Amino acid sequence: EGALAVRAPVLETVKSALAVLPELLESFREGIVGLHPKSTPIIERAQALASGRSVADNDMIAVFREDARERLSAVSRWLESIAPTKPATVVPGELVRAFHTLRGAAAIVDAAAVAAVSGALESYLASAQLAEQPLPIPALALLADAVMALRPWCEKFGTAEAVRPDVAPWLQRIEALQAEISSAAGARRSAVEEFTFGALDQVQKMGADYANEIEA
């Protein structure tokens, strides 16, 4: 209807659709339910063109998916390497970097939900690493759940099956764990301050006693 200029990518998409149409009609005649495997890439290409995205955008999304697979697999391997019933004693740098990279890649292709959850996890893990605090068992469970959720979010992004997840529950879980780090850090600061002031009082008392002994 004139909403989209008839350019080479549009003509190529129409040509591909016409080529697969006989197979789709045959599948329909035989009562086969569901998307035909050959129709999925055509639908994705058509949606990209209709939304104004270029083929280059689709290439970027493909790179994003591949990168997401790699990063999430790295997190899974780390989770599998530790005992699931014991807190992790150290937050490795590779774990923080995995979510940092995933957040950046998601932001580039505008995968907002993936970017939000990955960014929150990166911030939490970096805080735990800085505070030298082990990850509690609920945090390990959260990471495992996040990997399971993020995988389909990333794989389906930019396709006809793309999901629009509600990230609020995920952010709430992460914020609750973040608050525990802040609370523990506050308790540690209080303990350090109490020790410092107590030691200072003792030093001052010893100095006063020493001065009294000299005067005597």
Disulfide bonds with the S-S distance in Angstrom:
none
